[in-house]
Amino acid sequence: MSDPNILIVEDERIEALDIKSALESFGYNVPYVASSGEEAIKKALEIMPDLILMDIVLKGEKNGVEAASEIKDLDIPVIYLTAHSEESTVQEAKTTEPYAYLIKPFDKTELRLAIEMSLYKKKMDKELKESEKSYRELVDNSMVAVYKSNLNGDILFVNESMAELFGYSIEEFKTKNSLELYKNPEDRNKIIEKLQKKGRFRHYEVDMLTKTGETISIILSAHLEDDIISGMMMDITQRKKSEKKLKISEKNYQAIFENSGTGILTFDKDGTIIMFNSEWRRLSGYSHEELEGKRKWMEFVHPDYLEMMLEYHQKRVKDPESAPHQYETVFITKNGGHLFTYITVTALPGTDQWLVSATDITDLKNTQKMLEKNLLRFRALAEYTLDGILTSDTNGKILYFNKSLLKMFGYSKNELINSQLTILMPERYQEKFMESLRQFQLTGVHKLTGRTSETIGLKKDGTEFPFEMSLAKWEIDQEVYFTAIIRDTTDRKLAEQSLKESEKKYKTLFTSNPDYTVLLGVDGTLLDLNDTATDFMGLSREEVIGENFAELNLFPKEEISLHIRQFTKAFEGHAVGPYQYRLLDKNGKERWAEGYLVPLKMNTEINSILVIATDITDKKNALDNLKSSLEEKEVLLREIHHRVKNNMQIISSLLNLQTVQLGDDEQVVNVLKESQNRVKSMFMVHEELYHSHNLTHIELDDYIQRLVSYLFYSYYGNQDQIKVKLNVENIKFNIETATPCGLIITELVSNSLKHAFPDGREGVLELSLKKSNDKFELIVRDDGIGFPEELDYKNTDSLGLQLVNNLVRQLEGTISMDTNHGTEFKIIFQELKYKNRIIQQSDIG
């Protein structure tokens, strides 16, 4: 199998080369490195790689998530490699169903494990789909009728066999209610009650109606899960008819058995009488209660014949063919009389019992008639067995066969009758078979009689198949015949082969698993383990199998109680994990592992525990280092915000001192005051960040409330002639956006407070900030005297309005003014993205 191809999508060339080198060192092929989402889509279609490593932030119009979304239909596993761990980014990435999400910087071992697990998961997904497809094909092509319905009787699914059985098309079934199929609707109510009580049932016989109204007998098995009934049906109409005929035949046989003019009894290999008929009761004078299961037939044999009868019986037990089947003998009746009989002793096929028919010598014809009727009975039974039955003479000519044999070999009755047995066997076996018949004719011995053997049969169409055969030899009128019972073992052989292949596959998965995999007995004895586990222990399988797991010194002493608790849960039948713990390797060095305990059952009893442990030492160390690094960076960032805030406070204080010294120059004081307000707005941004748990974003509602309150107090002190109305949604901005937004609010609010309400005029100042689609809308409105008509707010010498226009452009926004009712400024903008301002060492010089 060739090495997997992996497509890298990364716009940082150095980083891409590093990843490519790592992948090639792992044994993977890297046919291409793409730097944009568009290029990734194109190359994925051309190369069809086994896996894609995808960065999220890429050059071009499409980012990694958008590219993965378009590639998704190609069914190629995607692993994200990104520096972005924000919740929103993760959630967006989830929509593409990635196989893994690695945060930069990542460990190469972590990358390798993620790739291996993704490729393995992809392989398992593919096998699962193929398995589901095979299962669907099995159901669709099954000779058994399969269906699904709900408790209301709506039919949700039927296969072709179901449609053929009832005479409806599959589409017609979708409009039917299962109640319509029952001859007696009450039968379905009984079935529903069974399912609701026990959840399943098997082999329930019920009469149903086909599309034409014909009554058919069905044997039904079903189970209920989530209010859905899944079931299978078999048409047993013919079997029911056969059973009825068989019952009639049995009654006839019983009538014949009981009313026959011949005495009949059966006995086992010890000679104990099992049963006898009324004629035997009449002839012997004994009742059933006196003999059946209590006495041996030898007890009633005349002494002159006892030795001969015992000798025949002993031979018969060892070899049924070694003793005569028919002979004369004398029994002693209950009243001491002598009963002269001509008996026939026959072994009952498939049992260790014999049947004896006994008649008066003068009543021989009646005995022959009884035997003929018995032969008819056994032939009728043979016709309905699933196994093939065949009888031939010593020359190999076929004399008798049942329907199952015809179906098994594909012949018609006329094609097979009086044919040679060789027609049913491959040519390579024919000469050996004919030789065995010639040897029997010379010696009277056939090595296959009396035992079961396996061989190969040849069908009419030329195909070969395996079968199992039991061969018996019997005689009539000094003529010898052979009867074979044949069973097709094709399905069994296929099942055995499938089982062997399955065992081999799962053994390979077990031994080659990169995780530590151990199988424990319920007493803690180590039953099996894979190569990864033996390498970790530094011991061979032979050294550890059979040892107690707790005595291998794999756990630190302080964690023994943890494992006792977890193993106790597993032995109680609960799957345990994942949970983390420490292990001691062959050198006594501690390693971290994440483990699972899976109880395995046999016949509802837990007989072993499967332990699966993954070495997470490198991963855990990397996570600990990353956590420590993040904590250090957070402390540093808070200190930076604190120092910036203090420096701005110093600037504000300096401006305040300067204002006090220039108290007589009102124009200069106003300029300094406006500058102080601007500093104050930036100061508040850093103050919000310093006190926030999130060092990258601030909450605008609290910030604007404090900023406007400060500006109002700065211009009006405690006066309340102007009402302030704020309507700010719960919005968070990064510092890139919050700082210019705060300065704009400072300028516009200050402008209203200074100019809109002269000479103590009362009024209302309103400020709102809300989100509209992917943009934000800021409105500052007052009902004051209005903006001077002669001034152009976009082209003015006013430093404040110049700042506002420049800051709006910085926010990539638009500004508009409405003077119909006072003055209203409306600004539409979007949040700015973070721009990297850190100069790398490689960029210097």
N, C-alpha and C positions, 0 to 999 in steps of 0.2 A: 504493500500500500504506500503511495507517495506521501511526502510530507505535506501538511496542510498549508494552503496559501492564505496569507493575512495581508489585507489592504490597510495601510496606515493613512489617516487623514489628520494632518497637523501642519499649521502654517508657520511654526517656528522650525526652521531648517535644522538647526543644531540639535534641538530636542528630537526631531524626527529621525535624524541620523543615529542618535543614541538609542532610540527605541528599536530602529531597524537592526542595529548591531546586536542588541539584546535578543531580539526574536530569532535572528539567524544563529546565535549561540545556543538557543534552545532547540534548534533543529527545524525551525519553521522557514518557509519561503516567503519573501516579501517582494511580490512582483511589481509593486508601484507605491509611491508616496504622493498623495494628493494634498493640496494646500487650501482648497476651497470646497464649499458644499456642492457647487455645481460640478466641479471636477470629480468629487467623490461619487456622485450619482452616475456620471458617465462611465467611470472606470469600474464601478461595481457591476454595471450591465455588461461591459466588455469582458472582464476577468472572471466574474462570478466566484469571488474568493470564498474560502471556508469560514472566514471571520473578518470583522472590520473593527479596528481600533480608532475611535472617533473623538477628536477634540470638539468642544462645544462652540467656543468663540473662534470663528474662522474669517478669512478674507472673503470678500464677495458679498452678494445679497443674501445668501442662505447660510444660516449657522448650522452647527452640527446636528441639532435636534431636528431642524427642518429637513436636512439631508437624510437623516436616519428614517424620518417619517415616509419619505418617498421611496427609500430602499426597502422599507418594511415588507412590501409585497413579494420581494425576491426571496424571503425566508432565509436571510443571512444573519447570523448572530452579530450583535453590536455590543461592544464594551466602550463606555465613555471614559476618556482620560481628560480630566479638567481640573482647573484650580478653583472652580466655582462650586461652593457647597451650600449656597443659599437655598432655603426651602422652596422658593418659587422655581428656581432652576431645576432642582431635583424633581419637583412635581411635574414640570413641563417635560423633563426627560422620561419620566415614567410612562407617558402616553405612547412612547415608541416601543415599550416593552424590551428594554435592554437586558442583556444577560448579566452585566455587571456595571458598576459605577465606581471608578477609582479616582481619588482626589490626589492631585499633584501637590507635593512630590510623592511618588509612590516607590515602594521597594520592588526590585526586580523579581524577587521571589513571589511577592504578592501578585505582580503582573502575570507571572508564569502560572501560578495557581488559578487565577481568574480565567486565563485562556484555556487551561486544561479542563477546568470545570465547565466552561461554556461549550467547548467542543464536545465534551462528554454528554452534557445536557442536550445538545443538538442531536447527537447520535441517539440518545434515549428517546427524544421526542419523535425522531424519524421511525424508530422501531415501534413506538407506541402507535403511531398513525398506521403503520403497516399491519400491526396486530389488530387494530380496530377494523381496518379494511378486510383482513382475513376473516375476522369474526362476522362482519356484515355479509361477506360472500358465503360463509358457512350457513348463516341463517337463511339468506335468500335462496340457496341451493339445497337446503335441507329437505329431506323427504318427510320430515316431521312438520306438522302445521304449527307455526309460531305466531303469537299475537300479543298485543298490548291493548288494554282498555282501562278506563277509570271506573270509579265506584258507581257512577251514574249509568254505566253501560256503553258510553261512547267508545267506539273502536278507534284506537290511535295508530295501530300498525298491524299489518298482516303480511306474511310472506307468500310466495307463489304457491307453496303446498297448501296453505290455508285456503287460498282462493280456489284452487282446483278441487279441494275436498268439498267445499260447499257450493261450487258452481258460480260464484260471483267473481267479478273482476275486482282488482285491488281498489280501483276508484269507487266501485259500488259499495265496497265495505266501509269506506269513509263516511257514507251517508246512513249506515245501518247502526242500530243499537243492538248490543249483544243479546239483549233479552229476546229479540226476534228469532234467534238461532235455537233457543231451547224449546223442545217439544212440550215440556212442562215448565212454565216460568218459575214455579216454586223451587225447582232444582237450582236456579241461579241464586235465589235468596239463601238457600242452604250453603252454597259455595261461598257467598259473601260472608256469612256468619262464621264459617270455618276460617277464612282468611283473617277476619278481624280478631278472632280469638287466638289463633296460633301463628298467623303471618304466612303460612304456606301449607300445602297439602300435596300428596302424590297419589296417582293412580285412582282417581275418582271416576267412576263409570256413570255416564249419563247419556240419555237419548237426545239427539238434536235433529234439526230439519235443514235440508239443503234448499237451494233456490227453487227447485222443482217441487218441494214439499215432501221429498222422500225422507223417511226416518233412517238415521244412521246411528250406530252405537259408537260412542267416543270414550277413550280413556284420557283423562285430563289431569295435568299437573300444573300448579301455579303457585306464585308467591306474591305477596303484597308489600310494596315499599313506597312510602310517600304518596299513598292513595292511588298508586298505579299498579294494576294487575298485569304481571307478565306470565304467560302460560304457554304450554305446548299441548298439542292434541294428536292422538293417533286414532285412525279409523280401525275399530276392532269389530266392525259389522260382520265380516267374514269369520273372524275368530269366534264371535258369539254364536254364529250359526254352527260353526264346527264344534264348539263346546256343547251346544245343545244336542248335536248329533252324537257327540262322544258320551254325554250323559245317558242318552237313550241307549247307546251301545253298551255302556257300563251296566245299565239296568238290565239290558238283555243278557249281558254276560253273567251278571249276578243271578239272574233268573235261571240261566243255563247252568251256572255253577251249582246253584242250590237244588235245582230240579233234575239235574242230569242223572241218568241211570247208572253212571259210573262214579265210584267213590274217588274223591279228589282230596288230597291234603298237601300242605307245604311244610317244609322243615328247614332249619338253618344248619350250619356246618357242624354243630354239636349234636344234631339229630333231634333237637327239641321241636315238637309239633307247633306250628304257628297257627294254622287254621285248617278246617276241613269242612266238607259239605254234608248235606243231609243224607246223601246216599252212603257216604262213609259212616255216618252216625248210625244209619240203619244196618249196614253190614257189620260194624264192630260192636254196636250196642252201647257205646260210650256217648255221653253228652259233651257239649263244647266246654262246659265248666270243668269237667274232669280231666280234659287232655290239653287244651290250647294253652301253651306257655308253661305247662307244668310237667308233662311227661315226654319221654323220648320214644320214637317209633320202635327202637330196637327192643324195648321192653315187651312188645307184642308179637315179636317174630318167633315162629316155632323153632325149638332148639335145633332141629335138623338143618335149618336154613340160616341160623344166626351167624355162624362163622363166615359163610359166603357173603351174607349181607354186610357184615362188619368190614370184610376185606374190600368189597366194592365201595363202601362209604369212604374208607381211608384213602383209596386210590382217587376217588372222585374229588376229595378235598384238595389233594395235591395237583391233580390234572383231570379236569372234568371229562376228558376224552379217553382216559385210560381204563375206565370201567364201562361195562355194557349198560346201555340205556334201557333195554327191555329184557325181561326174564320172568320166570315163574317163581312164586314164593308162597308161603303159607303164614297167615297171622292167627293169633289166638284171640278169640272174641271175649267180651266181658263175661259171658256165661260159660267160658271154657271151651267153646266150640272151635273147630278148625275152619278157617276161611281161605279157600284156594283161589288165588288171584293171578292174573297176568298184569304185571306193573310196568309202567314206563316212567323213568326218572329223567327229568329235564332241568338243567340249570336255568334259573331266571336271569336273563341278561342284565348286567350292571349291578347285580346283588350277589351276596354269598348264600343265597337260598336256592332250594330245589323244589320242584313240583312233582308230586307223585300222583299218577292216575292209576286206579286199581279197579279191575272188573272181574266178575266171574269169567272163567274161561269160556263158558257158553254164551257170554254176552259181548263177545269181541267186537261185533259190528257196531254196537252202541258206543263202544270205546272209540272206534275209528271216527265215528260221526262227531263225537265230542272234540276230538283232536282237530278235525277239520274246522269246526266252528271256532275253536281257540286260535287256529292259524289265521282265520279271517279277522278276528279281533285284533291280534297283534299287527296284522298288515294295515288295518285301519289306523291304529295308533302310529304306525311308522309313517303313514302318509302325511301326518300333520306335525311331525317333528321338524325343527329348523335344521338339524343335521342331515346330510345326505346319507342314504342307506342303499347299499348295493349288494346283490347276491350273485355269485358265479359258480360254475362247476369247476372241476379240477383241471379242465382244459383251458380255463380262462374265458369261457363264453359267458356273456352277461345275460342273466335270467330274470333278474328283478331289480328295480330301482324305484325310489320315491320321487315326488315332485321337486323336493329340495335339491336332489342331486341333478335333475335336469336343469334347474335354474342355475345351479352352481357352475356346471360345465357348458351351458349354452346349447344343449342339444334338444331335439324333440324326441318324443317317445319312439316313433318309428325309426329314427336314425340310430338309436342306441340299443334297442332290443335285439338280442342274439349276436351283437357285435363282440369283438374281442376286447378284453380289458386294456390292451395296449393302446387303444384309441384315446384313452384318458391320460396317457403319460408321455413325457418327452421321449424322443427317439433314443436318447442316451441311456434310458432306464429299461427299455423294452427287452433287450437280450438278457439282462440280469433277471428280470421278472420271469421270462419263459424258462430260464434255467432253474429257478426256484420251484416252478410247477413240475418240471421233469424230475427233480430231486424228490419232491413229495410223492410222486407216483411210484418212485422206486423204494422210498424209505417209509412213507406214511407220516413224515415229520415236516412241518412247515415252521420255520423259525420265527415268523411274525405273529402266529396265532397266540391268543391269550395275553397280548400286551399292546400298548399304545406306542405308535411311532410317528415320526414326522417325515414328510417327503414333498415332492413337487408334482402338481397336476397340470394338465394341458387342456385348455378350453378349446371349443370349436373354432374360435377366431384366431387361434395360434398363440394366445397369451398364456404365460405360465403363472401359477400362483401357489403359495405354500398351503398345505393342509395337514391336519392331524388325523390319524386313522387308528381305529381299534378293530382288530380282525378276530373273528370267531369261526371255528370249524364245527360243522354238525352233520348228522347222517339221517337219511330216510331210506328205508328199504335197501340198506347196504351201499347206498350211493352217498358220496361225500360232497358237501357244499361249503362254500365260504361266504360269510356275511361281513361286510365292512361298514362301520359307522364313520363317516367322514365329516370333519368340521373345517371350514375355511378359516385360516389363521392370518389372513392378509392384514386385517385391521389391528390384530394383536401385535404382529411383527412390526408394523409401522409405529404403533404406540411405544413398543419397546425401543425401537431405534430413536424415536423422538425423545424418549426419556433419557437415553444415553447421551444424546447430543446436548440436551438441556443441562444435564449434570455436568458435562464437560465445560459448557459455556459458563455456568455459574461458578464452577471451581476456578476457571481462569479469572473471572471478575474478582473472586475472593482473594486469590493469591497475588494478583497484580494491582490491587487497590493501593494507591499511595498513602492512604490513611492506615493507622494501626488498627487491624481487624482481628478480634479474638472471639472464640466461641467457648463459653463456660458451661459446665454442667451445673445442676441445681445445688450440688455440694461444693461448688467453687473449684472443681477440678477443671484444668485447662484441656479442652477437647481438640481444639484446632486453632491455628493462627496463620497469618500470612507472612510473606517475606519481609515486609516493612517492619512488622512487630519483632521478628527474630533479629533483624539487623539492629533495632533499637536496644534489645536486651543483650545482644552480644552472645546469644546462645542458639544452638541448633533446635529444630523442631523436636528431634528425638530427646533432647535434654529437658524440655519443658512440658511436653504433652504428658498428661497424667499427674503433673504436679498441682498443688493447691495454689491458686492465683495469689492469695494473700501472703504466701510465704516466699514470693519471688523478690521482695524488697523493692517494689516499683513505686511505692508511695511514701512521702514523708510521714513520719509518725503522727504529726499533728493533724493530718488530713484523713487518717484511717476512719474516724467516726463519720466524716462526710460520706465516704464511699459505702460504709455499712448502711447508712440511711438510704442512699440512692439504690443500692443493690436490693435492699429490702422491698422498696417500691416496685422494682422490676420483677422480683419473685412473686409479688402480689398481682402481677398481670398488667402493670402500668408501664407504658413507654416513658423513658426518662431522658431528658435533655432538651436542648444542649445545656451543659454546665461545665464550668472551667475548673481546672485543678492542675496540680504540679505532678510531674513524673520524674523518676530518677533513671537516667540512661545507663548504659553499660559501664561508663566511666564515673558514675555517681554524680553526674552533673544534672542540675535541675532544668527541666524543660516544661513549658506551659502547654497544656492540651485542652481541647474542647471536645467533650465526649457525649455519646448517646448510648443508652442501654435499651435494647429491644428484646422483650420476652418472646420466645418461640414456643409454639404449642404443637402437641401431637395428641390427637384424640381428646381435645379440650383440656389437656393437662400441660402445664409448662414443663418442658424437659431440658431447656437450655436458655442461655442469655447471650445475645450477640452484642459485643462491645465494639464500638467504632469510635476512634479518637483521632482528631486532627491536630498536628503540631502547629501551635499558633505562637510559638516563642518569638519569632521575628516580627510577626504582625503585632503582638502585644507590646514589644519593645518600641516598635515604630509609633504605635498609638500613644504610648506613655511619653515618648520624646516630643511628639507633635502637640500633645496637651500641654506639656511644660513650656514649649516654645510659644504657644498661643497665649498662655497666661502671662509670660514675660512681655509679649508684644502688647497685650491689653494694658498692663501696668504702664509701659512706656508711652502708649498713646494717651492715656489719661494724664500723665505728667505733662505731655506736650500741650494738651488742651488747657491744663491748669496754668502753665507758664504763659501761653498766648493770652489767656484771660487776664492774668496779672499784668502783663505788659500793656494790654489795652486799658486796664484800669489806671495804670500810671499815666498813659497818654491823656486819658480823660481828666485825671487830676491836674495835670500840667495845663490843659486847656482851661480848666476851671480857675486855677490860680491866675492865669493870664487874663481871664475875664474880669476877675476882681480888681487887678491892677489897672485895667483899661475901662473902668466903670463909667467914665464920663463920655466915652466915644461909643454911642449906641450902635452905630453901623458895624464897627469892628466887633463889638460884643456879640451882636447877632450872628456874625460870620463864625466867630469862635463857638457860639452855642450850637449852631447847625453842625459844625464839624464834630462837636462833642456828641451830638445826637447820633451822627453817623457811626462814630466809634462805638457808642453804646449799643447800637443795633448789632454790630459785629461781635461785640463783647458778649451779648446775650446768646448768640449762636453757640459760641464756645462754652459758655456757662451751661446751656442746655445739654450739650454733648458730654460735658464733664460729669454732670449728675445723672446721665442716662445709662441704662444697662446696655444700650446699643450705641457703640461709639462711632457709627457711620451715618446715622439718621436721627433727626430730631422731630418731635411732634409739634406741628405748626399751631394748633389751637392754643396751647399754653404759651408758646413763644410770642405769638401775636398779641394775646391778652396782656402780657407783661410789657411788651414794647409800646403798645398804644397807651397803656396806663402811665408809663414813664413819660411819653411825649406830652400827654394831656397835662400832667402835673408840671412838666417843665415850662409850659406856656401859660397855664391858667391857675396853677396852684390848687387851692381847695374850692375854687369857684365852680358852680354847677349850672352855669347858663347854657352850656352845650351838652346835649345828650349824645352818648356814644352807643351805637348798636353794632355788635359783632356777630357775624354768621360764618363761622369757620368749620368746615368739615374735619373729620378725624383723618388728617393727612400727614404723612411723614416725608421729609425731603432729606437728601444727602446734603453735605456741607457745600457742594458745588452749586446747588440750587438755592439752599436756604439763605446764604449770605447775600447774593444780589437781590433776592426777593425781599429780605429784611430791609435793605437799603432803599429799595423802591417804596416800600410802605412808609419808611421814615420820611422820605422826601414829600410824598403826596399827603400824608397826614399832617406833617409840619406845615406844608403850604396852606392847607385848609384852616388849620388852627391860627395861622398868622394873618391870613388875608380875607377869609370868607365871612368872618363875624366881627366887623369893626364896631367900635363905640359901644361895647357891651351887648351887641345884638345876640339874641338867643337863636338856637337852631339845633340841627341834628347832623351828626357825622356818622356815616355807615360804611362798614368794611365787610366784604364777604370774600371767601376763598372756597371754591368747590372744584371737583373734578368732573370733566365732561369728556366721555370716551377716553382717549389716551392723552388728552391735554388738560390744562388747569386754567381756571378763569378767576382773575383777581379784579375786584371792583372797589374803588374808593369814591364815595359820593357824599356831597354836602348840599344843604339847601340854603347856602349863604348868598352873598351878593352876586356871585357868578364870576367867571373868568373874563378878564378884560378882552374886549373884542379886537383891540388893535394888536394884541400879542399872538404870535404863532408859537404854540407850545413845542413844536418840533424844531423851530429855528429861533432861539432866544439866547440872550446873554446870561440868563439865569443859570448859575452853576447847578442848582438843584434839578431843574428840568433837563439840563444837559446830561446829568448823571442818570436820570430816569430813562431817557432815550437810549443812552449807551448800555445801561444794564438790561433793558428790554432786548436789545440786539444780542447782548451776551447770552440771554436766555433763549435766543432764536425765536422770539415771540413778536407779537404785534400790539400796538397801543392805539386807542381811539378815545376821543373826548366828546361828551354831550353836554351842552350848556342850556338846554331847554328849561330845566328846573334846578337852578344852582349849577354845580359843576360835578361831572361824573367822568372818571377815568376808568376805562376797561382795558385790561391787559390779558391776552391769551398767550400762553407759553407752555413748554413741556419741560419735564425734569431732565437736567443735564446728566450725561453719563460721566462716570469717574474717568479722569485722564491721568495717566501715569506721569508724574513729574520727577520721579527719582532717576537720577542720571547713573547708569550702570558704569562700572569701571571700564568695560570694553568700549563704551562710547567716548571716553576721554581721549583726546589726542587723535 
